[in-house]
Amino acid sequence: MIRNVVALAVRLVTGVRMLHEHTVPDRPRIYYANHSSHLDFVVIWAALPSPLRNRARPVAGADYWQKDALRRWLASKVFKAVLIPRGRVGREDDPVGRMIAEMEQGHDLIIFPEGTRSMDGRVADFKPGIFTLARHYPLAELIPVYLDNLSHILPKGEFLPVPVMGNAIFGPPCEGPQEGEPRHDFLVRARQALLELSSHADAGEAE
């Protein structure tokens, strides 16, 4: 119940609409998006219909979401996030291994392949984690999600959102790595599938 209330509140504050999809796919999913705000995964999570939201596990930085009791509670009890240490990550941390373990339990993932937040709005080159996940789960659907205007809703250094309209645009599945396709080529292709959604955001602003 509390998770549905939080999701509704996020949609009301940000103006992000729920994804119009109510069937649960029989394949695992990896939602991947551009990254400009700590609000990013929250918005994607809130935009998913309840059956898909229940399967989703956002991947987020442990340093931010373990800062105080409220954030720890939200991350663990509401969002059920997979918290990953940032900075110097040792082999014992194994972020990709933890994501694979979540998928093996039947969960979908929400990830940000840039690895860190963009400060200027540009989508940076993707890190190889998404390639490793897609190779490990070749049947997984890779769903690009373009997030627009979220850095203005939750500016850097702020915890409470500012009432500005945001947007989450879910694209069609991007094909996973093909036989013999170099890692770099796949990362460029997956990034381009995400960038192509930005034209939908621009069209929405022009209307």
VEXRO-17585 format. One line per 3 residues: their letters; for each residue x, y, z of N, C-alpha, C, O. Coordinates in nm, 4 decimals, padded with zeros to 6 digits. Example, Ala and Ser with C-alpha at 12.3 -4.5 7.8 and 13.67 -1.06 7.14 Angstrom:
<pts>
as = 01.3190,-00.5690,00.7800,01.2300,-00.4500,00.7800,01.3200,-00.3300,00.7800,01.4236,-00.3319,00.8465; 01.2850,-00.2250,00.7080,01.3670,-00.1060,00.7140,01.2900,00.0030,00.7870,01.3409,00.1138,00.8039
</pts>
This chain:
<pts>
mir = 00.0831,-00.1207,00.0000,00.0000,00.0000,00.0000,00.0867,00.1259,00.0000,00.0634,00.2176,-00.0788; 00.1885,00.1303,00.0902,00.2721,00.2485,00.1002,00.3476,00.2727,-00.0297,00.3716,00.3874,-00.0675; 00.3853,00.1643,-00.0982,00.4607,00.1810,-00.2230,00.3732,00.2468,-00.3295,00.4213,00.3302,-00.4062
nvv = 00.2460,00.2102,-00.3347,00.1555,00.2727,-00.4315,00.1325,00.4198,-00.3993,00.1223,00.5030,-00.4895; 00.1243,00.4515,-00.2706,00.1050,00.5910,-00.2288,00.2279,00.6743,-00.2676,00.2142,00.7853,-00.3191; 00.3473,00.6206,-00.2428,00.4695,00.6927,-00.2778,00.4782,00.7122,-00.4288,00.5153,00.8199,-00.4756
ala = 00.4441,00.6083,-00.5053,00.4489,00.6189,-00.6517,00.3534,00.7262,-00.7017,00.3882,00.8041,-00.7905; 00.2340,00.7306,-00.6456,00.1365,00.8328,-00.6846,00.1878,00.9720,-00.6499,00.1746,01.0647,-00.7299; 00.2461,00.9874,-00.5315,00.2986,01.1171,-00.4900,00.4102,01.1635,-00.5825,00.4178,01.2816,-00.6164
vrl = 00.4962,01.0718,-00.6232,00.6052,01.1073,-00.7148,00.5495,01.1545,-00.8484,00.5972,01.2530,-00.9047; 00.4487,01.0844,-00.8989,00.3892,01.1248,-01.0274,00.3225,01.2615,-01.0166,00.3307,01.3419,-01.1094; 00.2565,01.2883,-00.9040,00.1898,01.4177,-00.8855,00.2909,01.5314,-00.8770,00.2695,01.6381,-00.9345
vtg = 00.4006,01.5092,-00.8056,00.5012,01.6143,-00.7871,00.5776,01.6419,-00.9160,00.6063,01.7574,-00.9477; 00.6109,01.5363,-00.9908,00.6962,01.5525,-01.1085,00.6189,01.5697,-01.2381,00.6739,01.6176,-01.3373; 00.4916,01.5310,-01.2383,00.4135,01.5370,-01.3613,00.4393,01.4212,-01.4557,00.3859,01.4179,-01.5665
vrm = 00.5214,01.3255,-01.4123,00.5522,01.2097,-01.4972,00.4319,01.1161,-01.5013,00.3719,01.0855,-01.3982; 00.3979,01.0716,-01.6208,00.2802,00.9862,-01.6380,00.3156,00.8389,-01.6269,00.4284,00.7983,-01.6548; 00.2170,00.7593,-01.5853,00.2379,00.6155,-01.5737,00.2493,00.5526,-01.7123,00.1794,00.5926,-01.8054
lhe = 00.3365,00.4554,-01.7249,00.3517,00.3805,-01.8486,00.2225,00.3047,-01.8768,00.1706,00.2351,-01.7895; 00.1706,00.3183,-01.9986,00.0445,00.2528,-02.0329,00.0710,00.1091,-02.0770,00.0585,00.0742,-02.1944; 00.1070,00.0295,-01.9818,00.1333,-00.1121,-02.0080,00.0998,-00.1882,-01.8809,00.1524,-00.1578,-01.7739
htv = 00.0132,-00.2860,-01.8928,-00.0334,-00.3544,-01.7723,-00.0099,-00.5055,-01.7772,-00.0492,-00.5772,-01.6852; 00.0530,-00.5533,-01.8822,00.0847,-00.6952,-01.8901,00.2282,-00.7162,-01.8436,00.3170,-00.6370,-01.8750; 00.2497,-00.8223,-01.7693,00.3834,-00.8542,-01.7201,00.4517,-00.9432,-01.8237,00.4028,-01.0530,-01.8503
pdr = 00.5616,-00.9002,-01.8822,00.6284,-00.9806,-01.9844,00.6857,-01.1088,-01.9248,00.7138,-01.1165,-01.8051; 00.7022,-01.2086,-02.0103,00.7584,-01.3356,-01.9634,00.9104,-01.3364,-01.9763,00.9740,-01.4406,-01.9603; 00.9685,-01.2201,-02.0052,01.1130,-01.2072,-02.0147,01.1613,-01.1042,-01.9123,01.0893,-01.0093,-01.8814
pri = 01.2809,-01.1222,-01.8605,01.3340,-01.0199,-01.7697,01.3586,-00.8902,-01.8451,01.3754,-00.8901,-01.9670; 01.3605,-00.7811,-01.7723,01.3818,-00.6505,-01.8337,01.4946,-00.5757,-01.7652,01.5169,-00.5881,-01.6448; 01.5649,-00.4980,-01.8460,01.6638,-00.4037,-01.7957,01.6241,-00.2665,-01.8492,01.6412,-00.2380,-01.9677
yya = 01.5711,-00.1818,-01.7611,01.5405,-00.0445,-01.7991,01.6692,00.0366,-01.7836,01.7303,00.0362,-01.6767; 01.7100,00.1052,-01.8885,01.8315,00.1858,-01.8767,01.8027,00.3290,-01.9208,01.7293,00.3524,-02.0168; 01.8618,00.4242,-01.8489,01.8249,00.5647,-01.8689,01.9451,00.6564,-01.8542,02.0493,00.6178,-01.8013
nhs = 01.9276,00.7795,-01.9026,02.0263,00.8840,-01.8773,02.0166,00.9280,-01.7312,01.9137,00.9092,-01.6663; 02.1240,00.9862,-01.6813,02.1349,01.0095,-01.5371,02.1753,01.1541,-01.5099,02.2852,01.1962,-01.5457; 02.0855,01.2303,-01.4461,02.1171,01.3700,-01.4137,02.0724,01.4102,-01.2738,02.0970,01.5231,-01.2315
shl = 02.0064,01.3186,-01.2005,01.9496,01.3555,-01.0706,01.9333,01.2310,-00.9838,01.9180,01.1200,-01.0350; 01.9366,01.2505,-00.8518,01.9070,01.1395,-00.7607,01.7608,01.0965,-00.7723,01.7230,00.9911,-00.7212; 01.6799,01.1760,-00.8380,01.5377,01.1444,-00.8548,01.5138,01.0489,-00.9714,01.4026,00.9989,-00.9881
dfv = 01.6162,01.0232,-01.0519,01.5968,00.9508,-01.1776,01.5309,00.8144,-01.1590,01.4279,00.7868,-01.2206; 01.5889,00.7288,-01.0751,01.5316,00.5951,-01.0630,01.3947,00.6005,-00.9969,01.3085,00.5172,-01.0250; 01.3743,00.6989,-00.9084,01.2456,00.7119,-00.8411,01.1347,00.7376,-00.9419,01.0257,00.6814,-00.9313
viw = 01.1631,00.8225,-01.0395,01.0643,00.8571,-01.1415,01.0335,00.7368,-01.2308,00.9169,00.7105,-01.2603; 01.1355,00.6642,-01.2739,01.1114,00.5447,-01.3565,01.0298,00.4437,-01.2783,00.9333,00.3880,-01.3306; 01.0671,00.4196,-01.1546,00.9957,00.3255,-01.0668,00.8495,00.3664,-01.0524,00.7601,00.2821,-01.0604
aal = 00.8252,00.4958,-01.0312,00.6880,00.5447,-01.0106,00.6068,00.5402,-01.1387,00.4844,00.5282,-01.1332; 00.6721,00.5496,-01.2543,00.6010,00.5487,-01.3819,00.5568,00.4091,-01.4236,00.4723,00.3950,-01.5119; 00.6123,00.3068,-01.3618,00.5759,00.1696,-01.3975,00.4417,00.1318,-01.3346,00.4154,00.1683,-01.2200
psp = 00.3569,00.0598,-01.4073,00.2351,00.0053,-01.3455,00.2729,-00.0875,-01.2303,00.3821,-00.1443,-01.2288; 00.1842,-00.1022,-01.1363,00.2146,-00.1767,-01.0149,00.2744,-00.3158,-01.0393,00.3711,-00.3508,-00.9716; 00.2219,-00.3978,-01.1332,00.2821,-00.5306,-01.1531,00.4277,-00.5239,-01.1979,00.5085,-00.6076,-01.1577
lrn = 00.4622,-00.4247,-01.2812,00.6004,-00.4087,-01.3253,00.6851,-00.3451,-01.2156,00.8027,-00.3781,-01.2002; 00.6255,-00.2546,-01.1399,00.6976,-00.1892,-01.0299,00.7392,-00.2918,-00.9251,00.8468,-00.2807,-00.8664; 00.6552,-00.3904,-00.9017,00.6862,-00.4915,-00.8017,00.8056,-00.5774,-00.8417,00.8743,-00.6333,-00.7562
rar = 00.8299,-00.5875,-00.9731,00.9444,-00.6671,-01.0214,01.0729,-00.5862,-01.0276,01.1819,-00.6433,-01.0298; 01.0612,-00.4533,-01.0305,01.1760,-00.3672,-01.0593,01.2651,-00.3466,-00.9371,01.2166,-00.3289,-00.8254; 01.3942,-00.3491,-00.9601,01.4937,-00.3208,-00.8572,01.5858,-00.2104,-00.9101,01.6720,-00.2361,-00.9941
pva = 01.5674,-00.0873,-00.8605,01.6558,00.0210,-00.9029,01.7976,-00.0009,-00.8497,01.8159,-00.0483,-00.7376; 01.8961,00.0332,-00.9299,02.0359,00.0265,-00.8883,02.0821,00.1696,-00.8616,02.0724,00.2553,-00.9494; 02.1324,00.1956,-00.7404,02.1631,00.3335,-00.7013,02.2864,00.3387,-00.6126,02.3319,00.2368,-00.5607
gad = 02.3397,00.4599,-00.5960,02.4596,00.4799,-00.5152,02.4313,00.4684,-00.3668,02.3418,00.5343,-00.3139; 02.5088,00.3837,-00.3000,02.4878,00.3605,-00.1562,02.5177,00.4855,-00.0746,02.4532,00.5085,00.0276; 02.6145,00.5671,-00.1176,02.6539,00.6825,-00.0371,02.5387,00.7801,-00.0172,02.5252,00.8386,00.0903
ywq = 02.4547,00.7986,-00.1205,02.3424,00.8916,-00.1097,02.2264,00.8297,-00.0332,02.1688,00.8944,00.0542; 02.1913,00.7051,-00.0648,02.0704,00.6443,-00.0097,02.0908,00.5825,00.1274,01.9953,00.5317,00.1862; 02.2117,00.5855,00.1795,02.2361,00.5392,00.3164,02.2765,00.6546,00.4091,02.3288,00.6326,00.5184
kda = 02.2513,00.7781,00.3634,02.2964,00.8957,00.4383,02.2205,00.9154,00.5683,02.2794,00.9600,00.6668; 02.0910,00.8835,00.5720,02.0125,00.9032,00.6935,01.9040,00.7961,00.7002,01.8862,00.7176,00.6071; 01.8326,00.7947,00.8114,01.7342,00.6887,00.8361,01.6208,00.6894,00.7335,01.5755,00.5835,00.6902
lrr = 01.5748,00.8092,00.6946,01.4651,00.8176,00.5989,01.5050,00.7602,00.4646,01.4302,00.6827,00.4050; 01.6228,00.7978,00.4165,01.6662,00.7463,00.2862,01.6906,00.5961,00.2904,01.6589,00.5245,00.1954; 01.7472,00.5489,00.4011,01.7697,00.4041,00.4140,01.6366,00.3297,00.4115,01.6257,00.2241,00.3493
wla = 01.5354,00.3842,00.4788,01.4041,00.3204,00.4813,01.3411,00.3208,00.3425,01.2876,00.2191,00.2985; 01.3471,00.4342,00.2732,01.2917,00.4429,00.1383,01.3600,00.3434,00.0447,01.2934,00.2727,-00.0309; 01.4932,00.3381,00.0502,01.5683,00.2517,-00.0398,01.5371,00.1044,-00.0167,01.5214,00.0281,-00.1120
skv = 01.5281,00.0644,00.1107,01.5115,-00.0779,00.1409,01.3664,-00.1239,00.1427,01.3356,-00.2319,00.0922; 01.2765,-00.0437,00.2001,01.1386,-00.0873,00.2197,01.0440,-00.0443,00.1078,00.9481,-00.1153,00.0773; 01.0699,00.0701,00.0470,00.9787,00.1213,-00.0563,01.0302,00.0873,-00.1955,00.9610,00.0210,-00.2728
fka = 01.1525,00.1328,-00.2284,01.2052,00.1117,-00.3630,01.2710,-00.0247,-00.3812,01.2850,-00.0726,-00.4937; 01.3115,-00.0876,-00.2698,01.3822,-00.2166,-00.2741,01.5029,-00.2068,-00.3677,01.5245,-00.2914,-00.4544; 01.5790,-00.1021,-00.3468,01.6910,-00.0706,-00.4352,01.8112,-00.1611,-00.4094,01.8305,-00.2126,-00.2993
vli = 01.8906,-00.1786,-00.5134,02.0197,-00.2457,-00.5031,02.1235,-00.1351,-00.4888,02.1524,-00.0642,-00.5852; 02.1794,-00.1200,-00.3700,02.2708,-00.0096,-00.3427,02.4147,-00.0516,-00.3700,02.4635,-00.1523,-00.3187; 02.4802,00.0287,-00.4523,02.6150,-00.0025,-00.4978,02.7113,00.1045,-00.4465,02.6840,00.2236,-00.4619
prg = 02.8232,00.0645,-00.3860,02.9219,00.1644,-00.3441,02.9847,00.2318,-00.4654,03.0056,00.1688,-00.5691; 03.0144,00.3606,-00.4510,03.0795,00.4330,-00.5595,03.2222,00.4685,-00.5205,03.2630,00.4513,-00.4056; 03.2959,00.5174,-00.6167,03.4362,00.5478,-00.5903,03.5208,00.4246,-00.6128,03.5092,00.3585,-00.7159
rvg = 03.6054,00.3937,-00.5171,03.6939,00.2775,-00.5289,03.6151,00.1511,-00.4943,03.5927,00.1203,-00.3773; 03.5738,00.0789,-00.5983,03.4943,-00.0421,-00.5802,03.5863,-00.1624,-00.5931,03.6492,-00.1824,-00.6970; 03.5938,-00.2424,-00.4874,03.6794,-00.3603,-00.4886,03.6088,-00.4812,-00.5475,03.4882,-00.4796,-00.5719
red = 03.6868,-00.5858,-00.5696,03.6308,-00.7083,-00.6276,03.5238,-00.7687,-00.5381,03.4293,-00.8310,-00.5865; 03.5394,-00.7498,-00.4052,03.4404,-00.8067,-00.3130,03.3046,-00.7378,-00.3252,03.2025,-00.7953,-00.2875; 03.3025,-00.6151,-00.3776,03.1752,-00.5451,-00.3955,03.0975,-00.6015,-00.5150,02.9764,-00.6220,-00.5066
dpv = 03.1676,-00.6265,-00.6261,03.1122,-00.6903,-00.7460,02.9732,-00.6378,-00.7822,02.8760,-00.7127,-00.7721; 02.9606,-00.5113,-00.8241,02.8291,-00.4541,-00.8555,02.7525,-00.5331,-00.9610,02.6330,-00.5584,-00.9455; 02.8217,-00.5725,-01.0695,02.7527,-00.6449,-01.1761,02.7047,-00.7808,-01.1252,02.5960,-00.8259,-01.1612
grm = 02.7853,-00.8458,-01.0416,02.7449,-00.9740,-00.9849,02.6190,-00.9620,-00.9012,02.5341,-01.0512,-00.9027; 02.6065,-00.8515,-00.8281,02.4867,-00.8291,-00.7464,02.3640,-00.8058,-00.8362,02.2541,-00.8515,-00.8048; 02.3835,-00.7358,-00.9458,02.2717,-00.7141,-01.0381,02.2280,-00.8460,-01.1016,02.1085,-00.8726,-01.1148
iae = 02.3236,-00.9268,-01.1401,02.2913,-01.0574,-01.1985,02.2147,-01.1423,-01.0978,02.1196,-01.2116,-01.1342; 02.2560,-01.1371,-00.9709,02.1871,-01.2138,-00.8664,02.0417,-01.1709,-00.8537,01.9541,-01.2548,-00.8329; 02.0150,-01.0401,-00.8660,01.8768,-00.9918,-00.8595,01.7961,-01.0453,-00.9777,01.6808,-01.0850,-00.9605
meq = 01.8542,-01.0467,-01.0956,01.7832,-01.0969,-01.2132,01.7575,-01.2468,-01.2013,01.6547,-01.2965,-01.2475; 01.8496,-01.3175,-01.1404,01.8309,-01.4613,-01.1216,01.7159,-01.4915,-01.0264,01.6615,-01.6020,-01.0275; 01.6785,-01.3931,-00.9436,01.5638,-01.4092,-00.8545,01.4332,-01.3624,-00.9194,01.3295,-01.3568,-00.8533
ghd = 01.4384,-01.3290,-01.0486,01.3173,-01.2909,-01.1209,01.2873,-01.1424,-01.1212,01.1766,-01.1017,-01.1565; 01.3848,-01.0601,-01.0820,01.3635,-00.9166,-01.0768,01.4125,-00.8480,-01.2035,01.5060,-00.8948,-01.2685; 01.3488,-00.7374,-01.2376,01.3970,-00.6495,-01.3427,01.4889,-00.5450,-01.2791,01.4865,-00.5248,-01.1577
lii = 01.5693,-00.4796,-01.3616,01.6627,-00.3791,-01.3115,01.6357,-00.2429,-01.3731,01.5899,-00.2330,-01.4869; 01.6644,-00.1382,-01.2970,01.6675,-00.0010,-01.3476,01.8109,00.0465,-01.3296,01.8587,00.0596,-01.2170; 01.8798,00.0724,-01.4408,02.0219,00.1066,-01.4329,02.0513,00.2347,-01.5108,01.9698,00.2823,-01.5899
fpe = 02.1712,00.2888,-01.4854,02.2155,00.4115,-01.5513,02.3555,00.3865,-01.6059,02.4542,00.3994,-01.5335; 02.3638,00.3504,-01.7349,02.4914,00.3039,-01.7906,02.6016,00.4085,-01.7956,02.7181,00.3734,-01.8146; 02.5679,00.5377,-01.7790,02.6744,00.6387,-01.7750,02.7611,00.6231,-01.6507,02.8778,00.6621,-01.6496
gtr = 02.7025,00.5655,-01.5461,02.7780,00.5403,-01.4242,02.7779,00.6541,-01.3252,02.7954,00.6313,-01.2055; 02.7588,00.7753,-01.3712,02.7544,00.8912,-01.2821,02.6622,00.9956,-01.3436,02.6302,00.9890,-01.4623; 02.6200,01.0918,-01.2627,02.5262,01.1927,-01.3109,02.5934,01.2911,-01.4061,02.7092,01.3288,-01.3883
smd = 02.5177,01.3312,-01.5070,02.5646,01.4336,-01.5996,02.5439,01.5715,-01.5372,02.4388,01.5992,-01.4793; 02.6443,01.6572,-01.5494,02.6344,01.7919,-01.4954,02.5859,01.8927,-01.5997,02.5430,02.0025,-01.5642; 02.5923,01.8562,-01.7287,02.5550,01.9507,-01.8342,02.4384,01.9029,-01.9205,02.4053,01.9664,-02.0206
grv = 02.3762,01.7914,-01.8823,02.2624,01.7413,-01.9574,02.2974,01.6493,-02.0722,02.2087,01.5862,-02.1297; 02.4249,01.6403,-02.1070,02.4658,01.5514,-02.2155,02.4724,01.4074,-02.1658,02.5064,01.3815,-02.0503; 02.4395,01.3153,-02.2540,02.4466,01.1730,-02.2190,02.5883,01.1241,-02.2470,02.6316,01.1223,-02.3621
adf = 02.6596,01.0850,-02.1438,02.7984,01.0424,-02.1577,02.8065,00.9020,-02.2190,02.7061,00.8317,-02.2300; 02.9264,00.8637,-02.2579,02.9478,00.7282,-02.3089,02.9087,00.6267,-02.2020,02.9254,00.6514,-02.0826; 02.8564,00.5121,-02.2461,02.8130,00.4088,-02.1530,02.9325,00.3283,-02.1011,03.0278,00.3001,-02.1737
kpg = 02.9236,00.2924,-01.9724,03.0194,00.1995,-01.9124,02.9813,00.0560,-01.9530,02.8683,00.0321,-01.9957; 03.0746,-00.0392,-01.9400,03.0502,-00.1743,-01.9941,02.9528,-00.2610,-01.9148,02.9211,-00.3714,-01.9591; 02.9040,-00.2151,-01.7986,02.8170,-00.3004,-01.7175,02.6936,-00.3491,-01.7904,02.6552,-00.4651,-01.7756
ift = 02.6303,-00.2626,-01.8694,02.5091,-00.3021,-01.9404,02.5398,-00.4100,-02.0444,02.4562,-00.4965,-02.0707; 02.6573,-00.4053,-02.1026,02.6985,-00.5093,-02.1983,02.7121,-00.6438,-02.1275,02.6669,-00.7465,-02.1781; 02.7751,-00.6421,-02.0095,02.7925,-00.7663,-01.9342,02.6586,-00.8254,-01.8934,02.6385,-00.9464,-01.9035
lar = 02.5670,-00.7415,-01.8477,02.4340,-00.7890,-01.8101,02.3601,-00.8483,-01.9298,02.3014,-00.9561,-01.9210; 02.3643,-00.7760,-02.0415,02.2920,-00.8218,-02.1604,02.3510,-00.9506,-02.2156,02.2774,-01.0347,-02.2673; 02.4814,-00.9675,-02.2059,02.5442,-01.0920,-02.2508,02.5058,-01.2070,-02.1585,02.4856,-01.3194,-02.2045
hyp = 02.4956,-01.1796,-02.0285,02.4606,-01.2853,-01.9316,02.3147,-01.3253,-01.9461,02.2791,-01.4412,-01.9248; 02.2289,-01.2277,-01.9832,02.0862,-01.2531,-02.0014,02.0448,-01.2137,-02.1435,01.9825,-01.1094,-02.1631; 02.0790,-01.2964,-02.2421,02.0503,-01.2596,-02.3822,01.9016,-01.2471,-02.4121,01.8654,-01.1824,-02.5103
lae = 01.8146,-01.3062,-02.3318,01.6705,-01.2955,-02.3564,01.6089,-01.1725,-02.2903,01.4911,-01.1436,-02.3109; 01.6871,-01.1007,-02.2118,01.6331,-00.9838,-02.1428,01.5973,-00.8742,-02.2427,01.6685,-00.8520,-02.3406; 01.4853,-00.8058,-02.2161,01.4479,-00.6889,-02.2940,01.5230,-00.5674,-02.2397,01.5202,-00.5398,-02.1197
lip = 01.5894,-00.4963,-02.3287,01.6590,-00.3740,-02.2902,01.5694,-00.2565,-02.3269,01.5501,-00.2272,-02.4449; 01.5151,-00.1896,-02.2266,01.4182,-00.0823,-02.2490,01.4834,00.0530,-02.2207,01.5102,00.0854,-02.1050; 01.5095,00.1334,-02.3264,01.5652,00.2665,-02.3011,01.4587,00.3605,-02.2455,01.3430,00.3562,-02.2872
vyl = 01.4987,00.4447,-02.1518,01.4079,00.5438,-02.0914,01.4800,00.6780,-02.0901,01.5824,00.6942,-02.0239; 01.4251,00.7736,-02.1642,01.4863,00.9068,-02.1658,01.4173,00.9944,-02.0624,01.2955,01.0117,-02.0651; 01.4970,01.0495,-01.9710,01.4457,01.1344,-01.8640,01.4753,01.2800,-01.8976,01.5886,01.3161,-01.9296
dnl = 01.3723,01.3625,-01.8899,01.3840,01.5018,-01.9293,01.3475,01.5938,-01.8140,01.2418,01.5788,-01.7528; 01.4354,01.6891,-01.7847,01.4082,01.7983,-01.6910,01.4178,01.7592,-01.5437,01.3821,01.8393,-01.4572; 01.4646,01.6395,-01.5131,01.4653,01.5973,-01.3724,01.5713,01.6687,-01.2894,01.5561,01.6827,-01.1681
shi = 01.6786,01.7140,-01.3541,01.7818,01.7846,-01.2785,01.7300,01.9169,-01.2233,01.7855,01.9700,-01.1271; 01.6229,01.9708,-01.2844,01.5629,02.0942,-01.2333,01.4632,02.0659,-01.1201,01.4372,02.1519,-01.0359; 01.4078,01.9436,-01.1195,01.3144,01.9066,-01.0127,01.3894,01.8803,-00.8820,01.3446,01.9207,-00.7747
lpk = 01.5035,01.8125,-00.8922,01.5860,01.7867,-00.7733,01.7280,01.8311,-00.8048,01.8113,01.7485,-00.8420; 01.7577,01.9620,-00.7903,01.8919,02.0125,-00.8213,01.9975,01.9483,-00.7325,01.9680,01.8983,-00.6240; 02.1210,01.9508,-00.7810,02.2327,01.8942,-00.7051,02.2405,01.9588,-00.5674,02.2330,02.0811,-00.5549
gef = 02.2556,01.8757,-00.4636,02.2682,01.9241,-00.3273,02.1368,01.9391,-00.2535,02.1354,01.9689,-00.1341; 02.0245,01.9184,-00.3249,01.8931,01.9323,-00.2619,01.8339,01.7943,-00.2319,01.8649,01.6962,-00.2996; 01.7480,01.7884,-00.1292,01.6794,01.6634,-00.0960,01.5311,01.6701,-00.1287,01.4707,01.5686,-00.1632
lpv = 01.4716,01.7892,-00.1182,01.3294,01.8060,-00.1473,01.3114,01.8540,-00.2910,01.3842,01.9424,-00.3360; 01.2148,01.7965,-00.3640,01.1956,01.8338,-00.5048,01.1329,01.9710,-00.5220,01.0579,02.0183,-00.4366; 01.1653,02.0342,-00.6348,01.1052,02.1606,-00.6753,00.9927,02.1287,-00.7733,01.0111,02.0438,-00.8605
pvm = 00.8772,02.1937,-00.7621,00.7643,02.1605,-00.8504,00.7854,02.2072,-00.9947,00.7365,02.3128,-01.0348; 00.8591,02.1267,-01.0718,00.8827,02.1504,-01.2143,00.8399,02.0246,-01.2887,00.8605,01.9140,-01.2387; 00.7811,02.0391,-01.4065,00.7320,01.9238,-01.4814,00.8475,01.8446,-01.5426,00.9361,01.9016,-01.6062
gna = 00.8455,01.7133,-01.5229,00.9452,01.6250,-01.5816,00.8799,01.5275,-01.6784,00.7585,01.5288,-01.6986; 00.9627,01.4441,-01.7369,00.9116,01.3506,-01.8372,00.9972,01.2243,-01.8375,01.1195,01.2316,-01.8255; 00.9330,01.1094,-01.8512,01.0017,00.9812,-01.8677,00.9461,00.9154,-01.9931,00.8285,00.8792,-01.9980
ifg = 01.0305,00.9001,-02.0940,00.9869,00.8470,-02.2231,01.0433,00.7060,-02.2388,01.1646,00.6880,-02.2490; 00.9558,00.6072,-02.2408,00.9956,00.4674,-02.2563,00.9983,00.4336,-02.4050,00.8999,00.4551,-02.4756; 01.1097,00.3814,-02.4519,01.1234,00.3467,-02.5928,01.1007,00.1984,-02.6171,01.0844,00.1214,-02.5224
ppc = 01.0997,00.1577,-02.7444,01.0894,00.0155,-02.7774,01.2170,-00.0565,-02.7367,01.3210,00.0076,-02.7217; 01.2119,-00.1884,-02.7183,01.3316,-00.2623,-02.6775,01.4471,-00.2445,-02.7752,01.4289,-00.2415,-02.8970; 01.5651,-00.2329,-02.7185,01.6885,-00.2303,-02.7962,01.7442,-00.3727,-02.7997,01.7494,-00.4397,-02.6966
egp = 01.7854,-00.4186,-02.9167,01.8391,-00.5543,-02.9266,01.9691,-00.5661,-02.8482,02.0514,-00.4745,-02.8466; 01.9855,-00.6810,-02.7834,02.1073,-00.7060,-02.7086,02.2257,-00.7291,-02.8002,02.2124,-00.7224,-02.9224; 02.3423,-00.7565,-02.7413,02.4623,-00.7795,-02.8224,02.4415,-00.8922,-02.9236,02.3933,-01.0004,-02.8899
qeg = 02.4788,-00.8641,-03.0474,02.4655,-00.9637,-03.1530,02.5905,-01.0520,-03.1585,02.6955,-01.0167,-03.1049; 02.5770,-01.1665,-03.2240,02.6891,-01.2583,-03.2367,02.8070,-01.1874,-03.3025,02.7963,-01.1370,-03.4143; 02.9193,-01.1845,-03.2316,03.0398,-01.1226,-03.2861,03.0439,-00.9711,-03.2774,03.1418,-00.9107,-03.3212
epr = 02.9407,-00.9072,-03.2222,02.9393,-00.7617,-03.2131,03.0358,-00.7144,-03.1043,03.0245,-00.7584,-02.9899; 03.1297,-00.6266,-03.1368,03.2228,-00.5768,-03.0346,03.1482,-00.5007,-02.9253,03.0430,-00.4413,-02.9493; 03.2048,-00.5038,-02.8055,03.1418,-00.4352,-02.6921,03.1189,-00.2883,-02.7217,03.0109,-00.2355,-02.6952
hdf = 03.2201,-00.2216,-02.7767,03.2089,-00.0790,-02.8049,03.0921,-00.0497,-02.8981,03.0184,00.0468,-02.8778; 03.0753,-00.1338,-03.0009,02.9679,-00.1109,-03.0981,02.8309,-00.1248,-03.0317,02.7390,-00.0481,-03.0604; 02.8184,-00.2236,-02.9427,02.6908,-00.2399,-02.8725,02.6630,-00.1192,-02.7830,02.5507,-00.0688,-02.7807
lvr = 02.7631,-00.0726,-02.7099,02.7433,00.0410,-02.6200,02.7026,00.1661,-02.6973,02.6178,00.2427,-02.6515; 02.7623,00.1869,-02.8131,02.7256,00.3011,-02.8971,02.5816,00.2856,-02.9456,02.5051,00.3821,-02.9458; 02.5453,00.1656,-02.9863,02.4098,00.1398,-03.0376,02.3044,00.1576,-02.9280,02.1998,00.2177,-02.9523
arq = 02.3311,00.1061,-02.8081,02.2354,00.1198,-02.6972,02.2204,00.2670,-02.6574,02.1100,00.3126,-02.6275; 02.3311,00.3403,-02.6572,02.3254,00.4833,-02.6248,02.2452,00.5592,-02.7303,02.1673,00.6486,-02.6974; 02.2644,00.5233,-02.8567,02.1917,00.5919,-02.9635,02.0414,00.5675,-02.9529,01.9617,00.6575,-02.9795
all = 02.0025,00.4454,-02.9140,01.8597,00.4146,-02.8963,01.7988,00.5041,-02.7893,01.6825,00.5431,-02.7990; 01.8778,00.5364,-02.6871,01.8313,00.6267,-02.5814,01.8244,00.7710,-02.6321,01.7267,00.8416,-02.6071; 01.9283,00.8139,-02.7032,01.9326,00.9509,-02.7526,01.8182,00.9810,-02.8490,01.7672,01.0930,-02.8527
els = 01.7782,00.8808,-02.9270,01.6707,00.9027,-03.0234,01.5386,00.9380,-02.9553,01.4515,00.9991,-03.0172; 01.5232,00.9001,-02.8288,01.4005,00.9326,-02.7564,01.3944,01.0793,-02.7169,01.2869,01.1311,-02.6863; 01.5094,01.1468,-02.7173,01.5094,01.2873,-02.6766,01.4274,01.3742,-02.7711,01.3784,01.4798,-02.7309
sha = 01.4120,01.3312,-02.8959,01.3313,01.4096,-02.9911,01.1851,01.4122,-02.9468,01.1142,01.5092,-02.9737; 01.1394,01.3069,-02.8793,01.0027,01.3047,-02.8278,00.9852,01.4077,-02.7167,00.8799,01.4704,-02.7048; 01.0901,01.4246,-02.6351,01.0854,01.5253,-02.5289,01.0812,01.6649,-02.5897,01.0066,01.7509,-02.5431
dag = 01.1621,01.6877,-02.6946,01.1639,01.8179,-02.7610,01.0300,01.8486,-02.8245,00.9838,01.9626,-02.8208; 00.9660,01.7456,-02.8838,00.8349,01.7640,-02.9466,00.7307,01.8014,-02.8421,00.6430,01.8839,-02.8675; 00.7411,01.7386,-02.7215,00.6465,01.7690,-02.6158,00.6588,01.9126,-02.5686,00.5585,01.9759,-02.5355
eae = 00.7826,01.9654,-02.5650,00.8026,02.1036,-02.5226,00.7481,02.2017,-02.6245,00.7041,02.3115,-02.5903; 00.7518,02.1594,-02.7534,00.7085,02.2503,-02.8597,00.5574,02.2601,-02.8698,00.5058,02.3570,-02.9255; 00.4854,02.1622,-02.8172,00.3387,02.1601,-02.8295,00.2748,02.2641,-02.7386,00.1524,02.2767,-02.7357
</pts>
